[in-house]
Structures are given as C-alpha cells and as structure tokens.
Amino acid sequence: MPLEFLRKGFHHHVVEEIRPLSIFQILDKNEFSTGSVHQMFQAAVGLRERGHAVSIVSRDDSTLAGKAREHGVDFFSAPFSSEVDLRTISMLRKLLQTRRPDVIHVHKGRPHTLALAASWFSPVPAFVVNRGVSFPLTLWNRPKYRTGRVDRVVTVCEQIRQVVVSSGRLSPEKVDVVYAGTDMAFFDREKYDPLSFRTEKRIPLDRFVITQVGVRDWKGWRELIRAFSDVHRRNSLTHLVLVGCRTEQVRREVEVFAQACSVADAVSAVEVRDDIPSVFAASDCIADASWAGTGITGTVREGMAMGKPVVATDCGGNVELVSSPQIGWLVPPRDQDALTRALLEVLENPSHRMAVGDNAMHHVRSSFSKDVRITRLENLYREIIRSKALKPRPLRRER
C-alpha cells in the first residue's frame, strides 16, 4: 500500500477524531429541581467546555435559557405538549434541517418520540436515548427503543441496562452504561458553611442530622421516618430532614406522619431547594430509602462527594455506587430493622463514619465525577459516528 495513501488515511482519521461535534440535548423537563434536568444540563455545558457546539431543546423557561446562554449553549423552546405534538415535531424538523447536528441525545420518553418523528426525513449520524429509571419497557414504548434509527440507549447503571435489554428485547451491544456524574467543584465540602442551613431551620447545633432529598412515595420517606423513630428513641439528640416538599399539602402530610410516629419535633419537612450542597454541609448522614424507580440515586452520590456517610437501599443501581462497606451502608428496601441498624451504626461510630465518608468522596471522584461522564459521552458519540462511517455502502448495480 503506498505510503502517501497511509498518510492521507491517517490524517483523515485524526481530523475526524478531533473535530468539534454539533450536539442536540433534548428534554421536555425544564426545572432544576429534577435530576434529569441537572444531568442533561451538565452534559450540555461539559461538552460545550470541550469545544463542541451544543444546543438544548426544552420547554420555554427563562432560568434554563439564561443558564444555557451564560455557558455558551444555544437554547430553543418547544411546547412538548404530547407525544403527538405536531408543532414540536415541525419545530424540531426545521432545527435539524438548518443546524444539521451530528448527535441527537434525547432524555425521557416524550422527546424520544417527537425527535424520532422529526428526524424521519432528516436522519442524524448519532441518535442516543437516555434511560434513567428501572421500570421495564412495555409493549407500548418498546418499539421506539428497538428501531434501527436509535443507535444507542444509554442507561445510568448496569441494573437498568439489564432491565432495558431484557424487557426491550434489545441486543446487549445497543445498550451502554454511562454513570451520572457529580460536579466535584460544586459539591466541595470546603465551600459551604455547615451552620447556615441549621440556623435557617432552627435545628439545634448539637443534633446529629440525617437528611434525605425526595418525598415521593417510592422514595421511602415513610419507611425512613419509622426507622428514624427507633433511632430517636435510642438517642434524642438526632434530627431528620426531608427535603423536597413541593406543596403545602405534601409538607403537611410529612408532618402528620411524623407526629403519628412520635417524632414531630425531630423531623423537618423542607421545601424544594436549589442549595443542596449547603444542606448536605449541615448534615451528618445522607440517607435514601427508595424502594422503586431509581437508577443510581443522585443525592447519595452527591452526599458521598462531600465526604458524608451514606445509608441507601439496595434498589436500582445503588449497589454499583455503594459497592462495599468501606464506602457506605446498603440495606434491603423496605426493611425497617436493617435501616435502623445502619443509621445507629453511623451515629454511634464517629471515627468509622468519617473514614467511610472520606473513602466515598474519593470513590465518586475516580468513577462518578462529571469529568468521567463527559469523557464517556464524548467517546460514545464519536464511536457511533465512526462506526457508521466505516460501514461499507451497498454496491449499486451497473445498468
């Protein structure tokens, strides 16, 4: 083979590897109180920081749009009113025709359906679908994962990957794991005042504070309150914080349940917050008692990033994060006795919980950080595009 041919081929390969990509991140959710928005936005900004042209397509929202443009990410709004929203399909089709992205990365089911429809006549080199929940695929949504127009399904943990492969009847090679990432610079325990949140919520400074973010039923907040009531009977200098009461009705429901468990004065039902690092800085232990629907619990990962001991249920992919007793406590879901024992072990062994917290922080930095995630996404996009480019085109018959 001529040397000049090799040089040209190698040069083309290098150029293809390093050229910036045009990437669409599409999600109908737009509130930063949800994990999917945080992860989508993190990917958009992280990829933009690496020189790629990134656009977010979401419902109109001044906060999300402002944050995007602040980081050099384009923002386009669409209604996303239903899975047959013709207006959104039309808007997406026009964007695809004018912007010609290399990658569409959709998050959640509705954007998945609408982006498939919009790209019917304008296919992209890489179409990637995110799957962050452990619910099996069904007869109704399975086809849109099985279509050949979806190049790769990205799950946030191996447990969800196995569910998607099995329930979707997909080839294992079509489904990859890219762990959600934590911004270690943002979740840095040295940056936050540990007294600020306690002072705001009038939690005595001598209390051992256990915090969970999330009060939906499947987050197991009732189970956690029951277990905490056992802990509180053993040690009255304890306090439970439940963050994420979206309405006054939810807050009242938590308070009534805490009263029924005789711990009303030791439980704080807290509104949705956008300063979670500050909340965690004021906490001594991060808990998550989820029993369904979870991938890898983001707030557990974030608590670990701040060096806090964590107690989580063995639900979804949490075992992939809290992978050994040296980095956290993992208990069976809906097992009140096991949850109580784990919380007491954290409470009663100060030196051990500090060592576990430090181990957890290093574990997140090495395997579950924002930088690790962005690198994996970047490599995945390029791999898809490269593999398609290398596929031989069908030969045309000579007339």
Stockholm file with secondary structure:
# STOCKHOLM 1.0

chainA/1-399         MPLEFLRKGFHHHVVEEIRPLSIFQILDKNEFSTGSVHQMFQAAVGLRERGHAVSIVSRDDSTLAGKAREHGVDFFSAPFSSEVDLRTISMLRKLLQTRRPDVIHVHKGRPHTLALAASWFSPVPAFVVNRGVSFPLTLWNRPKYRTGRVDRVVTVCEQIRQVVVSSGRLSPEKVDVVYAGTDMAFFDREKYDPLSFRTEKRIPLDRFVITQVGVRDWKGWRELIRAFSDVHRRNSLTHLVLVGCRTEQVRREVEVFAQACSVADAVSAVEVRDDIPSVFAASDCIADASWAGTGITGTVREGMAMGKPVVATDCGGNVELVSSPQIGWLVPPRDQDALTRALLEVLENPSHRMAVGDNAMHHVRSSFSKDVRITRLENLYREIIRSKALKPRPLRRER
#=GR chainA/1-399 SS CCHHHHHHHHHHHHHHHHSCCEEEEEESCCCTTSHHHHHHHHHHHHHHHTTCEEEEEESCCHHHHHHHHHTTCEEEECCCCSTTCHHHHHHHHHHHHHHCCSEEEEESHHHHHHHHHHTSSSCCSEEEEEECCCCCCCTTTHHHHHSTTCCEEEESSHHHHHHHHHHHTCCGGGEEECCCCBCTTTSCGGGSCTTHHHHHHTCCTTSEEEEEECCSGGGTHHHHHHHHHHHHHHCSSEEEEEEEECSHHHHHHHHHHHHHTTCGGGEEEEECCSCHHHHHHTCSEEEECCCSSCSSCHHHHHHHHTTCCEEEESCTTHHHHSCSTTTCEEECTTCHHHHHHHHHHHHHCHHHHHHHHHHHHHHHHHHSBHHHHHHHHHHHHHHHHHHHHHSCCCCCCCC
#=GC SS_cons         CCHHHHHHHHHHHHHHHHSCCEEEEEESCCCTTSHHHHHHHHHHHHHHHTTCEEEEEESCCHHHHHHHHHTTCEEEECCCCSTTCHHHHHHHHHHHHHHCCSEEEEESHHHHHHHHHHTSSSCCSEEEEEECCCCCCCTTTHHHHHSTTCCEEEESSHHHHHHHHHHHTCCGGGEEECCCCBCTTTSCGGGSCTTHHHHHHTCCTTSEEEEEECCSGGGTHHHHHHHHHHHHHHCSSEEEEEEEECSHHHHHHHHHHHHHTTCGGGEEEEECCSCHHHHHHTCSEEEECCCSSCSSCHHHHHHHHTTCCEEEESCTTHHHHSCSTTTCEEECTTCHHHHHHHHHHHHHCHHHHHHHHHHHHHHHHHHSBHHHHHHHHHHHHHHHHHHHHHSCCCCCCCC
//
